[in-house]
Amino acid sequence: MRARVPDESGYVVNSGVRIHYEVHGTGQPTILLLPTWAIVDSRHWKMQVPFLARDYRVITFDPRGNGRSDRPRSPAAYGDAVFASDAAAVLDATGTEQAVLAAFCSGFGWALLFAAAHPKRVTGIVAGVSLLELTCDAFARLRKQVPDARMLLVTGPRIDPRLLPDIEGMDKRGYVPDLFEHLACADAAIVQGGLSTTMELVATGRPFIYFPLRRHWEQQHFVTHRLSHYRAGLRMDYTTTTADDLATTMRAALAEAGIRPGYRKIPRGGAGRAAGRIAGLLAG
């Protein structure tokens, strides 16, 4: 069942690949909701589209490799720059000169690539700082109780670390290469509810706090269910969490740092089994 029927839909061909798009609403400005990955179609925005379309013009499109878009076989057809060029093709096809870009996960990288290539067509990129601000406030309170506490705060390349307060003991970075290595040796971590990062923390046996995105089905249900299966992570709700609440939970997570959490073990060899099944499908 669809949350909202599009006002307009169609296909645009980019480098020989058909990309399916939809347009909802007629207000201004136009908001382009980018795909998150090639493995998920545009329906992951289905809870946001009806709300935004009340006041704005909203465009979504299925990433190449999923939904109603084509599935090219060449790995080169799935490069980051190619996804960014698909966004440009969709804006051209819908007669959109400028748009606000909204995305997360892989989509943020594509949004940045598009903005760098077409700066005059981007009126803004949606990026959230609220959880980062809450974390800063909570860490300042934690420092009063644990004076030698230290934190590496990674904002991501879309948010200027200078927008956040300077707190003693906190190192703010926009980007950290090989972040998983830092997470693997951290005493504790605070993350959003993405599957990749949380499962990396489970695999390395690190205590962590996670905040699933509101109205995000995968993070609210699938990821939470999987973490519950592994008995991992301290789940918190951003809408009801105060800085004092988070500081208290941070202390609880740090208390587990000296002992290995009792997570269930992750079965090994999954990548090999998946590759074998995919190879069988391709050969069959």
N, C-alpha and C positions, 0 to 999 in steps of 0.2 A: 504494500500500500504506500502511495506517495504522500508526503506531507504537503506538497504544493505542485500543481501542474504548471510547467513553464509557459510563459507568454510567447516565447519564441525558441526554436531549437533548430539545429542544422549541423552540417559538416563543413570543415574547411580542410583543404589539402595542403600539407606543409612537407616539402621534400619527399613527395610521393606517398605520404602517410595521411590517412583521413583521421581528423580529430573531431569528436562529437562535442558540441557545446549546447548550453541552455542559457536563456536570459529570463530573469524573473523581476517583475516590478518595472516602474517607469520613473522613479524619483531620481534625485541627484544628491551626491555624486554617484558615479558608478563604482561598485566594489567588485574586484576580481578575486574570487576565492580559488586559489591555486590548489592543484592536487598535492597530496602529502608524499605519496610514493607511487611507483608504477604498479604496485600490487593491490591498490585500493582505488575504486572508481569514485566519481564525484558525489555519490550518495552519502559519503561520510559527513557531508555538510548539511544533511537533510534537516537537522534540528535548527540550524542557524538561518537557512535560506528563508523560510516563511516569516521569521521575525524581522530580518533585515529588509526583505522585499516590501514590507509595509511602507517604508520611507525612502528606500534607495533602489537603484537599479543594480541587480546582482547577476553576475556572470559566473558560471561554473563550466568546467570541461573535464571529460574523462581523460586521464593520462594515456599516452600511447602504451599499448600492452594490456589495457583493461577496459571494462565497460563496453561502450559502443564504438570506441576508437579502434583503429587497426592495431595489429600485433606484428610489427616487423621482426624478422628473425635475426638480423644482424645486431650483435652487441653494441656496435658503434651507433646504432639508432636510438640508444637509450642514454646517451651522454647528458650531463647537466646542461650544457649549452643548448642542446637540442630541445630539452623541455622548456627552457626559457624562450626559445624561438617559437615553440608552440603557443605560448602565451601571447606573443606578438601577433601571430597569425589569427588567433581567436579574436583579439581586439580589432584587428583589421576587418575580419568577417562580420563583426557585429557593429561596425561603424563607430567604434569607440576611440576617441582621440586621447583621452586621459582617464586614469582610474586609480583608485586606492587599492593597493595590493594587500591581501590578507593570506597568511600561510603559516604553517608550522612544520617541524621536522625537515625533511628534504625540501619541501616547498619553499622554506625560507631562503635556502641557497639559490633556488631558481628565481625567486623574487629579487634577490640582490643582483644576480646576473642580468636580469631583465632591466632593472633600474640603472645599472651601470651602462648598458648598451643603449637605453632609451630614456635618459633622465627627464626629458620634457614630457614624457607620456605618463609619468608617475607623480601623482599628487601627494602620496604618502604610503608608508608601509606600516601595517599594524603590528606593533610589538608590545608585549606586556611587561611591565616592570613591577607590578603590584606584589608578586610573590618575592621578588628580590628585595623590595623595600621592607616587607615583613621580616624576611630573613636577617636583614641588616639590623633592624630594631631588636629582634630576638637575640642576635649575637651580642649586641651591646649590653643587654641584660645578663646574658650568660657570663660575660667577662667580669661582671661584678661578683659573681659567685665562683668563677674559675679564672683567676687573673692571668694564668699562662695559656689560656685557650687561644688557638689560632685557626683562621679560616681562609681558604682560597675560594673567592666568589667569582664564578665564571658567568658573565652576562650574556655571552654569545656575540657574534660579530655585528648584529643589528642594533645593539644597545650600547651606547657610550658609557663606559664604567664611571666617567666623571659625573654622570647624572645621579649617582648614588652617593650617600654620605661616606666620609672617611671615618673609619672606626679603628682604633688601636688594635692591632693583632689581626686585622683583615687585609688581605692582598686581593685587589680587584683586577681581573683580567677580562678582556673582551674575547680572547681565544686562547686555548691551551692545546697544543698538538699532543696527540696520544693521551687524551684525557683519561681513558680507561686505565692507564698505568697509575695515574694519581689516585683514581677511585680505588684501585686494588690495594693500595697501601694506606688509605685514609682510615682514621679511627672511626669516623662516621660520615654519612653523606646526607644531603637534602636534595631531592630531585623531584621533577614532575613525574607523572605516572606512565611514561613511555616504556614499552616492553623491553627494548634493547638495553637501555641503561639499567633498569631495575634487575633484569636477569643477569647482567654482567656482575652486579653487586651480589646477587645470590650465588653465582658461580665462584666468586672470590671470597665468599663468606664474610662480607662486610656489613655491619649494622647500617641501616638507612631509614630515613623518613621520606615518604612520598605523598605528593598532592595530585590526585587524578584531576584532570581538567573537567570542569562542570559540563554536563550535557555532551560528553564525549563517550559514546557507547563503549568503545574498545577499552579505554582507560578505566571507566567506571565499573565495567562488568568483566570483560575477558581478562585484562591484566590483573585486576584485583583478585579474581577467582584463581588465577594461576599462582600469584604470590601467596595467597592463602593456602594453596595446596603445598607449597614449599615451606610454609610456616615462616615467611620472610617479610620484613618491612613493617614499619609503623605508619599506618595510614592516617592522614589528617585531611580535614575539609577546610579549604581556604576561607569559605564564607563564614565559618564559625570559629576560626582559630585566631586567638589574640597573640601578641608578641610574648606575653607571659606564658601562654600555653605552649608555644613553640619552644621557648627557652627551656621549659620544664622537660619537654619531650627530647630536646637535644641532650640534656643531661642524662636522660634515661638511655639514649642511644650510646652516648660516650661510656656509660657504665658497662656496656657490653663489649667495649673495645678490647679489654684485656682477656676476654674469653671468646672462643669461636662460637658464634651463634648456632643454635640447634636446627639449622636448615636441613631439609631433606636433600640428599645428593641428586645432582642433575645427571641423568643417564648420559654416557659418553657415546660417541660414534653417530650422532644424529645427522651430521652433515654428510657422512659417507652413505648412510641409508637413504637420505633424501636424494643424493646425486644418483644412486643406483636406480631408484624408482623413476626419476626424471629421464634417465638414459633409456630405461625400458619403454617409457611412453614415446620417446622420440624414435626409437628403433621399431616400435610396433605399428 
